[in-house]
């Protein structure tokens, strides 16, 4: 099944004077195999660039892009809804207790490299649609990394619950042992589920 991307735009309000209920226009389009090859090749190029770049520089770059996006608020809804997805991927990447495996780490960094390129398929300075291709890439990769994101969310829930229950009184070694055990379980689950859909990967 070919991916379908859904975007939403607020085109106005039913009562412009009082800013009543927003009028939402929805746009859905199907990516063909040719479209997917285009984005796949772009991400492969970004993945190659990741190997020759410093991770800290990539993270600094994506943070600058997000800050620039935020400076242009109010944002189109289809952009604003995806910003938390990018921020979540940053959290997953820098969380030292989660220790995202190398393969998944490089895939996330490749997305950041693409998103941080101001002269990609649609130059980012073009109003409204400049980030459209970036959003498509984010949407595709978020779907592809679903099992990775779910595992990280479960890890965060486990960690919060553990810390609420034991507080600061728990020995650091015990906390580390419990988190390590849970992380290994979730990494195994993540890799097992991801392997089951490997033939559907974007790249």
TIPAKOL-199673 format. One record per atom (N, C-alpha, C, O): residue in one letter; atom name; x negated, y negated, z. Coordinates in steps of 0.05 Angstrom, whole numbers. Layout:
! TIPAKOL-199673
> A,CA,X,Y,Z
...
***
This chain:
! TIPAKOL-199673
> X,N,-17,24,0
> X,CA,0,0,0
> X,C,-18,-25,0
> X,O,-36,-27,16
> X,N,-12,-44,-18
> X,CA,-27,-68,-20
> X,C,-19,-87,3
> X,O,4,-89,10
> X,N,-39,-102,14
> X,CA,-33,-121,36
> X,C,-14,-143,27
> X,O,-16,-153,5
> X,N,4,-151,45
> X,CA,21,-174,41
> X,C,15,-194,62
> X,O,15,-188,85
> X,N,9,-219,53
> X,CA,2,-240,71
> X,C,26,-259,73
> X,O,37,-268,53
> X,N,34,-265,98
> X,CA,57,-282,103
> X,C,46,-308,115
> X,O,32,-308,135
> X,N,55,-330,104
> X,CA,47,-357,113
> X,C,72,-373,119
> X,O,92,-369,106
> X,N,70,-391,139
> X,CA,93,-408,145
> X,C,84,-437,145
> X,O,63,-444,154
> X,N,102,-454,135
> X,CA,96,-483,134
> X,C,120,-498,145
> X,O,143,-491,138
> X,N,116,-518,162
> X,CA,137,-536,170
> X,C,138,-558,149
> X,O,120,-573,145
> X,N,161,-559,134
> X,CA,163,-578,112
> X,C,178,-603,121
> X,O,179,-623,105
> X,N,190,-604,144
> X,CA,204,-627,154
> X,C,222,-619,177
> X,O,219,-598,189
> X,N,240,-637,184
> X,CA,258,-632,206
> X,C,287,-637,197
> X,O,292,-654,180
> X,N,306,-623,209
> X,CA,334,-627,202
> X,C,343,-655,208
> X,O,359,-667,194
> X,N,331,-667,229
> X,CA,338,-694,236
> X,C,311,-709,240
> X,O,299,-708,262
> X,N,302,-722,219
> X,CA,275,-734,220
> X,C,273,-755,242
> X,O,251,-759,253
> X,N,295,-769,248
> X,CA,294,-790,268
> X,C,289,-780,296
> X,O,276,-793,312
> X,N,300,-756,302
> X,CA,297,-745,329
> X,C,279,-721,330
> X,O,275,-709,351
> X,N,267,-713,308
> X,CA,250,-690,306
> X,C,263,-666,318
> X,O,254,-654,338
> X,N,286,-659,306
> X,CA,301,-636,315
> X,C,289,-610,306
> X,O,264,-607,306
> X,N,305,-591,299
> X,CA,296,-564,292
> X,C,279,-566,267
> X,O,288,-577,247
> X,N,255,-554,267
> X,CA,238,-556,244
> X,C,248,-539,221
> X,O,261,-518,225
> X,N,243,-547,196
> X,CA,250,-532,173
> X,C,225,-516,164
> X,O,205,-528,157
> X,N,227,-490,165
> X,CA,204,-473,160
> X,C,207,-461,132
> X,O,227,-448,126
> X,N,186,-464,117
> X,CA,185,-450,91
> X,C,165,-427,93
> X,O,142,-431,102
> X,N,174,-403,86
> X,CA,157,-380,88
> X,C,147,-372,60
> X,O,162,-373,40
> X,N,122,-365,58
> X,CA,110,-357,33
> X,C,97,-330,37
> X,O,80,-327,54
> X,N,104,-311,21
> X,CA,92,-284,22
> X,C,81,-277,-5
> X,O,93,-282,-26
> X,N,57,-266,-5
> X,CA,46,-257,-31
> X,C,30,-231,-27
> X,O,18,-226,-5
> X,N,30,-215,-47
> X,CA,16,-189,-47
> X,C,-11,-191,-60
> X,O,-14,-202,-82
> X,N,-31,-181,-46
> X,CA,-58,-181,-57
> X,C,-62,-156,-75
> X,O,-57,-133,-66
> X,N,-70,-160,-99
> X,CA,-75,-138,-117
> X,C,-102,-125,-111
> X,O,-118,-136,-95
> X,N,-108,-103,-124
> X,CA,-134,-90,-121
> X,C,-156,-109,-130
> X,O,-178,-109,-118
> X,N,-151,-124,-151
> X,CA,-171,-144,-160
> X,C,-176,-165,-139
> X,O,-198,-173,-135
> X,N,-154,-175,-126
> X,CA,-157,-194,-105
> X,C,-174,-183,-82
> X,O,-192,-196,-72
> X,N,-168,-159,-75
> X,CA,-183,-146,-53
> X,C,-212,-143,-60
> X,O,-230,-146,-43
> X,N,-218,-136,-85
> X,CA,-246,-133,-93
> X,C,-260,-160,-91
> X,O,-284,-161,-83
> X,N,-246,-181,-97
> X,CA,-258,-208,-95
> X,C,-266,-214,-66
> X,O,-288,-223,-61
> X,N,-247,-210,-48
> X,CA,-254,-215,-20
> X,C,-274,-195,-9
> X,O,-290,-202,8
> X,N,-272,-170,-18
> X,CA,-291,-150,-9
> X,C,-320,-158,-17
> X,O,-338,-156,0
> X,N,-323,-167,-41
> X,CA,-350,-175,-50
> X,C,-360,-199,-35
> X,O,-384,-201,-28
> X,N,-342,-218,-29
> X,CA,-350,-242,-14
> X,C,-359,-234,15
> X,O,-378,-245,25
> X,N,-344,-215,27
> X,CA,-352,-207,54
> X,C,-378,-191,54
> X,O,-393,-192,73
> X,N,-382,-175,33
> X,CA,-407,-161,31
> X,C,-431,-180,29
> X,O,-452,-175,41
> X,N,-427,-201,14
> X,CA,-449,-222,13
> X,C,-453,-234,40
> X,O,-476,-239,48
> X,N,-432,-240,55
> X,CA,-435,-251,81
> X,C,-449,-231,100
> X,O,-465,-239,117
> X,N,-442,-205,97
> X,CA,-454,-185,114
> X,C,-484,-183,109
> X,O,-500,-179,128
> X,N,-493,-187,84
> X,CA,-521,-187,78
> X,C,-535,-211,91
> X,O,-557,-209,101
> X,N,-521,-234,90
> X,CA,-532,-258,101
> X,C,-535,-256,132
> X,O,-554,-268,143
> X,N,-517,-241,144
> X,CA,-518,-238,173
> X,C,-545,-226,182
> X,O,-556,-233,203
> X,N,-555,-207,166
> X,CA,-580,-193,173
> X,C,-604,-212,174
> X,O,-625,-205,185
> X,N,-602,-235,161
> X,CA,-624,-254,160
> X,C,-618,-280,175
> X,O,-632,-300,172
> X,N,-598,-278,193
> X,CA,-591,-302,208
> X,C,-591,-296,238
> X,O,-588,-273,246
> X,N,-594,-317,254
> X,CA,-593,-314,283
> X,C,-564,-314,292
> X,O,-548,-331,283
> X,N,-557,-295,309
> X,CA,-530,-293,318
> X,C,-521,-319,332
> X,O,-498,-328,328
> X,N,-539,-331,347
> X,CA,-532,-356,361
> X,C,-525,-378,341
> X,O,-507,-394,346
> X,N,-539,-379,319
> X,CA,-534,-399,299
> X,C,-506,-395,286
> X,O,-492,-414,280
> X,N,-499,-369,281
> X,CA,-473,-363,269
> X,C,-451,-371,289
> X,O,-431,-383,280
> X,N,-455,-365,314
> X,CA,-435,-373,334
> X,C,-432,-403,337
> X,O,-410,-414,339
> X,N,-455,-417,336
> X,CA,-454,-446,337
> X,C,-439,-457,313
> X,O,-424,-476,315
> X,N,-444,-445,290
> X,CA,-431,-454,265
> X,C,-401,-450,266
> X,O,-386,-468,258
> X,N,-391,-427,276
> X,CA,-362,-422,276
> X,C,-349,-440,297
> X,O,-326,-448,294
> X,N,-363,-445,319
> X,CA,-352,-464,339
> X,C,-349,-492,328
> X,O,-329,-506,333
> X,N,-369,-500,312
> X,CA,-367,-527,299
> X,C,-344,-528,280
> X,O,-330,-548,278
> X,N,-339,-506,265
> X,CA,-317,-505,246
> X,C,-291,-508,261
> X,O,-273,-523,253
> X,N,-288,-493,283
> X,CA,-263,-494,299
> X,C,-259,-521,311
> X,O,-236,-531,312
> X,N,-281,-534,320
> X,CA,-278,-561,331
> X,C,-269,-580,309
> X,O,-253,-598,314
> X,N,-280,-577,285
> X,CA,-272,-594,262
> X,C,-242,-589,255
> X,O,-228,-608,249
> X,N,-234,-564,256
> X,CA,-206,-558,250
> X,C,-188,-571,271
> X,O,-168,-584,264
> X,N,-195,-568,296
> X,CA,-179,-580,318
> X,C,-178,-610,316
> X,O,-158,-623,324
> X,N,-199,-623,305
> X,CA,-199,-652,303
> X,C,-179,-662,282
> X,O,-173,-686,281
> X,N,-168,-644,266
> X,CA,-149,-652,245
> X,C,-120,-645,253
> X,O,-102,-644,236
> X,N,-115,-640,279
> X,CA,-88,-634,288
> X,C,-70,-659,283
> X,O,-79,-681,284
> X,N,-44,-654,277
> X,CA,-31,-628,276
> X,C,-38,-612,252
> X,O,-41,-623,230
> X,N,-42,-586,256
> X,CA,-51,-568,235
> X,C,-27,-555,222
> X,O,-6,-552,234
> X,N,-31,-546,197
> X,CA,-10,-529,185
> X,C,-6,-504,202
> X,O,-26,-494,213
> X,N,18,-496,205
> X,CA,24,-473,223
> X,C,7,-448,216
> X,O,-2,-434,234
> X,N,4,-443,190
> X,CA,-10,-419,182
> X,C,-39,-420,190
> X,O,-52,-399,191
> X,N,-50,-443,194
> X,CA,-78,-446,204
> X,C,-78,-444,235
> X,O,-94,-429,246
> X,N,-60,-459,247
> X,CA,-60,-460,277
> X,C,-55,-433,289
> X,O,-66,-427,310
> X,N,-38,-417,277
> X,CA,-32,-391,288
> X,C,-56,-372,287
> X,O,-58,-353,303
> X,N,-75,-377,268
> X,CA,-98,-359,266
> X,C,-122,-368,282
> X,O,-140,-351,287
> X,N,-122,-392,292
> X,CA,-145,-402,307
> X,C,-149,-385,333
> X,O,-172,-377,338
> X,N,-128,-378,348
> X,CA,-132,-360,371
> X,C,-144,-333,364
> X,O,-158,-321,380
> X,N,-138,-323,340
> X,CA,-150,-298,331
> X,C,-180,-300,328
> X,O,-195,-282,335
> X,N,-189,-323,317
> X,CA,-218,-327,315
> X,C,-230,-330,342
> X,O,-252,-319,347
> X,N,-218,-345,360
> X,CA,-228,-349,387
> X,C,-230,-322,402
> X,O,-248,-318,417
> X,N,-210,-305,397
> X,CA,-211,-279,410
> X,C,-234,-262,400
> X,O,-246,-247,415
> X,N,-240,-264,374
> X,CA,-263,-249,363
> X,C,-289,-260,374
> X,O,-308,-244,379
> X,N,-291,-286,379
> X,CA,-315,-298,392
> X,C,-318,-286,420
> X,O,-340,-278,427
> X,N,-296,-286,435
> X,CA,-297,-275,462
> X,C,-306,-246,462
> X,O,-323,-237,478
> X,N,-296,-230,443
> X,CA,-303,-202,441
> X,C,-332,-199,435
> X,O,-345,-180,444
> X,N,-343,-217,419
> X,CA,-371,-215,410
> X,C,-390,-223,433
> X,O,-411,-210,436
> X,N,-383,-243,449
> X,CA,-402,-253,468
> X,C,-399,-240,496
> X,O,-415,-246,514
> X,N,-379,-224,500
> X,CA,-373,-211,525
> X,C,-395,-190,531
> X,O,-394,-169,519
> X,N,-413,-196,549
> X,CA,-436,-178,554
> X,C,-427,-152,567
> X,O,-441,-132,565
> X,N,-405,-153,581
> X,CA,-396,-128,594
> X,C,-381,-110,574
> X,O,-378,-86,580
> X,N,-372,-121,552
> X,CA,-358,-104,532
> X,C,-378,-91,513
> X,O,-374,-68,505
> X,N,-400,-105,506
> X,CA,-421,-94,489
> X,C,-410,-82,463
> X,O,-411,-58,459
> X,N,-399,-100,447
> X,CA,-387,-92,422
> X,C,-408,-77,405
> X,O,-430,-87,401
> X,N,-402,-52,395
> X,CA,-422,-37,380
> X,C,-432,-52,355
> X,O,-418,-69,344
> X,N,-455,-44,346
> X,CA,-469,-59,325
> X,C,-453,-61,299
> X,O,-451,-82,287
> X,N,-440,-39,290
> X,CA,-426,-39,265
> X,C,-403,-59,266
> X,O,-400,-75,248
> X,N,-387,-58,287
> X,CA,-365,-77,290
> X,C,-375,-106,294
> X,O,-363,-125,285
> X,N,-397,-108,308
> X,CA,-409,-134,313
> X,C,-417,-148,287
> X,O,-411,-171,283
> X,N,-429,-133,269
> X,CA,-437,-144,243
> X,C,-414,-151,226
> X,O,-415,-171,211
> X,N,-392,-137,228
> X,CA,-368,-143,213
> X,C,-356,-169,222
> X,O,-347,-186,206
> X,N,-354,-173,248
> X,CA,-344,-198,259
> X,C,-362,-222,251
> X,O,-352,-243,243
> X,N,-388,-218,253
> X,CA,-406,-239,245
> X,C,-404,-246,216
> X,O,-407,-269,208
> X,N,-399,-226,199
> X,CA,-396,-231,170
> X,C,-371,-249,165
> X,O,-372,-266,148
> X,N,-350,-244,180
> X,CA,-326,-261,178
> X,C,-333,-289,186
> X,O,-324,-308,173
> X,N,-348,-292,207
> X,CA,-356,-319,216
> X,C,-373,-333,195
> X,O,-370,-357,191
> X,N,-391,-318,183
> X,CA,-408,-330,162
> X,C,-390,-340,139
> X,O,-395,-362,128
> X,N,-371,-324,131
> X,CA,-353,-333,109
> X,C,-337,-357,117
> X,O,-334,-376,103
> X,N,-325,-355,141
> X,CA,-307,-377,150
> X,C,-323,-403,154
> X,O,-312,-424,151
> X,N,-348,-400,161
> X,CA,-365,-424,166
> X,C,-376,-437,141
> X,O,-389,-458,142
> X,N,-372,-424,118
> X,CA,-383,-435,93
> X,C,-363,-455,82
> X,O,-341,-448,74
> X,N,-370,-481,82
> X,CA,-352,-502,73
> X,C,-346,-501,43
> X,O,-327,-513,33
> X,N,-363,-486,28
> X,CA,-360,-486,-2
> X,C,-353,-457,-11
> X,O,-365,-447,-30
> X,N,-334,-444,3
> X,CA,-327,-417,-5
> X,C,-307,-419,-29
> X,O,-308,-438,-44
> X,N,-290,-400,-31
> X,CA,-272,-399,-55
> X,C,-256,-424,-58
> X,O,-255,-436,-80
> X,N,-244,-433,-36
> X,CA,-230,-459,-36
> X,C,-245,-477,-16
> X,O,-244,-472,8
> X,N,-258,-498,-26
> X,CA,-273,-515,-8
> X,C,-256,-525,15
> X,O,-234,-534,11
> X,N,-267,-524,39
> X,CA,-252,-530,63
> X,C,-243,-559,66
> X,O,-224,-564,81
> X,N,-255,-577,51
> X,CA,-247,-605,53
> X,C,-221,-611,39
> X,O,-210,-633,42
> X,N,-211,-592,23
> X,CA,-186,-597,8
> X,C,-163,-596,29
> X,O,-160,-576,43
> X,N,-147,-617,31
> X,CA,-126,-618,52
> X,C,-107,-594,49
> X,O,-100,-585,27
> X,N,-98,-583,72
> X,CA,-79,-561,75
> X,C,-89,-535,64
> X,O,-91,-515,79
> X,N,-95,-533,38
> X,CA,-102,-507,26
> X,C,-131,-500,28
> X,O,-139,-479,20
> X,N,-148,-519,39
> X,CA,-177,-514,40
> X,C,-184,-489,56
> X,O,-204,-476,50
> X,N,-168,-483,76
> X,CA,-174,-460,93
> X,C,-157,-436,86
> X,O,-157,-416,100
> X,N,-143,-437,63
> X,CA,-125,-415,56
> X,C,-141,-389,52
> X,O,-132,-368,62
> X,N,-162,-390,37
> X,CA,-178,-366,32
> X,C,-190,-355,57
> X,O,-192,-331,61
> X,N,-199,-374,75
> X,CA,-210,-365,101
> X,C,-188,-351,117
> X,O,-194,-331,130
> X,N,-164,-361,117
> X,CA,-142,-349,132
> X,C,-135,-321,121
> X,O,-129,-303,136
> X,N,-137,-318,95
> X,CA,-132,-292,83
> X,C,-153,-272,93
> X,O,-146,-250,100
> X,N,-178,-280,93
> X,CA,-199,-263,103
> X,C,-195,-256,132
> X,O,-197,-233,140
> X,N,-188,-276,149
> X,CA,-183,-271,177
> X,C,-160,-251,180
> X,O,-162,-232,196
> X,N,-138,-255,165
> X,CA,-115,-237,167
> X,C,-122,-209,159
> X,O,-114,-190,173
> X,N,-137,-205,138
> X,CA,-145,-179,129
> X,C,-163,-165,150
> X,O,-160,-141,156
> X,N,-182,-180,160
> X,CA,-201,-168,179
> X,C,-188,-162,206
> X,O,-194,-142,219
> X,N,-170,-180,215
> X,CA,-156,-175,240
> X,C,-140,-149,238
> X,O,-140,-133,257
> X,N,-128,-145,215
> X,CA,-113,-119,212
> X,C,-132,-96,212
> X,O,-127,-75,224
> X,N,-155,-99,199
> X,CA,-175,-78,197
> X,C,-187,-71,224
> X,O,-193,-48,230
> X,N,-191,-92,241
> X,CA,-203,-88,267
> X,C,-182,-85,289
> X,O,-188,-90,313
> X,N,-158,-77,282
> X,CA,-137,-75,301
> X,C,-144,-57,325
> X,O,-140,-64,348
> X,N,-156,-33,319
> X,CA,-163,-15,340
> X,C,-186,-26,358
> X,O,-187,-20,382
> X,N,-203,-42,346
> X,CA,-225,-54,361
> X,C,-213,-75,380
> X,O,-220,-76,404
> X,N,-195,-92,370
> X,CA,-183,-113,386
> X,C,-166,-100,409
> X,O,-167,-110,431
> X,N,-151,-79,402
> X,CA,-135,-66,423
> X,C,-152,-55,445
> X,O,-145,-56,469
> X,N,-175,-43,438
> X,CA,-193,-31,458
> X,C,-204,-54,476
> X,O,-206,-50,500
> X,N,-211,-76,464
> X,CA,-222,-98,480
> X,C,-201,-110,498
> X,O,-207,-116,521
> X,N,-176,-112,488
> X,CA,-155,-122,506
> X,C,-150,-103,529
> X,O,-145,-112,552
> X,N,-151,-77,524
> X,CA,-148,-58,546
> X,C,-171,-60,566
> X,O,-167,-58,590
> X,N,-195,-65,556
> X,CA,-218,-68,574
> X,C,-215,-93,591
> X,O,-220,-92,615
> X,N,-206,-115,580
> X,CA,-202,-140,595
> X,C,-180,-136,616
> X,O,-183,-146,638
> X,N,-159,-122,609
> X,CA,-137,-116,628
> X,C,-148,-99,652
> X,O,-142,-105,675
> X,N,-164,-79,645
> X,CA,-175,-62,666
> X,C,-194,-78,684
> X,O,-193,-75,708
> X,N,-210,-95,672
> X,CA,-229,-112,688
> X,C,-214,-131,706
> X,O,-221,-135,730
> X,N,-193,-144,695
> X,CA,-178,-163,712
> X,C,-165,-148,735
> X,O,-165,-158,758
> X,N,-153,-125,729
> X,CA,-139,-110,750
> X,C,-159,-101,772
> X,O,-153,-102,796
> X,N,-183,-92,763
> X,CA,-203,-83,782
> X,C,-212,-106,800
> X,O,-214,-103,824
> X,N,-217,-129,788
> X,CA,-227,-152,803
> X,C,-205,-162,822
> X,O,-211,-171,844
> X,N,-180,-162,814
> X,CA,-158,-170,832
> X,C,-156,-151,856
> X,O,-151,-160,878
> X,N,-159,-126,851
> X,CA,-156,-106,872
> X,C,-179,-107,892
> X,O,-174,-105,916
> X,N,-203,-110,882
> X,CA,-227,-107,899
> X,C,-239,-134,907
> X,O,-254,-135,927
> X,N,-234,-154,892
> X,CA,-245,-180,898
> X,C,-275,-180,897
> X,O,-288,-164,884
> X,N,-287,-199,912
> X,CA,-316,-202,912
> X,C,-330,-183,932
> X,O,-354,-182,934
> X,N,-313,-168,947
> X,CA,-325,-150,968
> X,C,-336,-125,956
> X,O,-352,-111,969
> X,N,-329,-118,931
> X,CA,-338,-93,920
> X,C,-368,-95,913
> X,O,-378,-116,904
> X,N,-382,-73,916
> X,CA,-410,-72,909
> X,C,-414,-76,879
> X,O,-399,-64,864
> X,N,-434,-91,871
> X,CA,-439,-97,843
> X,C,-444,-71,828
> X,O,-435,-68,805
> X,N,-458,-52,840
> X,CA,-465,-27,827
> X,C,-440,-11,821
> X,O,-437,1,800
> X,N,-421,-11,840
> X,CA,-396,4,837
> X,C,-379,-9,814
> X,O,-368,5,797
> X,N,-377,-35,815
> X,CA,-362,-49,794
> X,C,-374,-43,767
> X,O,-360,-38,748
> X,N,-401,-45,765
> X,CA,-414,-39,739
> X,C,-409,-11,729
> X,O,-404,-6,706
> X,N,-409,8,748
> X,CA,-405,36,741
> X,C,-377,41,731
> X,O,-373,55,711
> X,N,-357,28,744
> X,CA,-329,32,736
> X,C,-324,18,708
> X,O,-311,30,691
> X,N,-335,-5,704
> X,CA,-332,-19,679
> X,C,-346,-4,656
> X,O,-336,-2,634
> X,N,-370,6,662
> X,CA,-385,22,642
> X,C,-369,47,634
> X,O,-368,53,610
> X,N,-358,60,653
> X,CA,-342,84,647
> X,C,-318,78,630
> X,O,-312,92,610
> X,N,-304,57,637
> X,CA,-280,49,621
> X,C,-288,40,594
> X,O,-274,46,574
> X,N,-309,25,592
> X,CA,-318,15,566
> X,C,-325,39,547
> X,O,-318,38,524
> X,N,-340,58,557
> X,CA,-347,81,541
> X,C,-322,96,531
> X,O,-321,105,508
> X,N,-302,99,548
> X,CA,-278,112,540
> X,C,-264,97,518
> X,O,-255,109,498
> X,N,-263,71,521
> X,CA,-250,54,501
> X,C,-265,53,475
> X,O,-254,52,453
> X,N,-292,52,476
> X,CA,-308,53,452
> X,C,-303,79,436
> X,O,-301,78,412
> X,N,-301,101,451
> X,CA,-296,127,438
> X,C,-269,127,424
> X,O,-266,136,402
> X,N,-249,116,439
> X,CA,-222,115,427
> X,C,-221,97,403
> X,O,-210,104,382
> X,N,-235,74,405
> X,CA,-236,54,383
> X,C,-248,67,358
> X,O,-238,64,336
> X,N,-271,80,362
> X,CA,-285,92,339
> X,C,-269,116,327
> X,O,-269,120,303
> X,N,-255,131,344
> X,CA,-239,153,334
> X,C,-216,143,318
> X,O,-211,153,296
> X,N,-202,122,327
> X,CA,-179,112,313
> X,C,-188,97,287
> X,O,-175,99,267
> X,N,-210,83,289
> X,CA,-220,69,265
> X,C,-229,88,244
> X,O,-225,83,220
> X,N,-240,111,252
> X,CA,-249,131,232
> X,C,-225,143,217
> X,O,-227,151,194
> X,N,-202,144,230
> X,CA,-178,156,218
> X,C,-167,139,195
> X,O,-152,149,178
> X,N,-175,113,194
> X,CA,-166,95,172
> X,C,-189,84,156
> X,O,-187,63,143
> X,N,-212,98,157
> X,CA,-236,88,144
> X,C,-233,84,114
> X,O,-244,66,102
> X,N,-217,102,101
> X,CA,-213,100,72
> X,C,-197,75,64
> X,O,-195,69,41
> X,N,-184,61,84
> X,CA,-168,38,78
> X,C,-183,12,85
> X,O,-172,-10,83
> X,N,-209,14,92
> X,CA,-224,-9,100
> X,C,-227,-29,76
> X,O,-229,-21,53
> X,N,-229,-54,83
> X,CA,-233,-74,63
> X,C,-262,-72,52
> X,O,-266,-74,27
> X,N,-281,-68,70
> X,CA,-309,-65,61
> X,C,-325,-50,82
> X,O,-349,-45,78
***
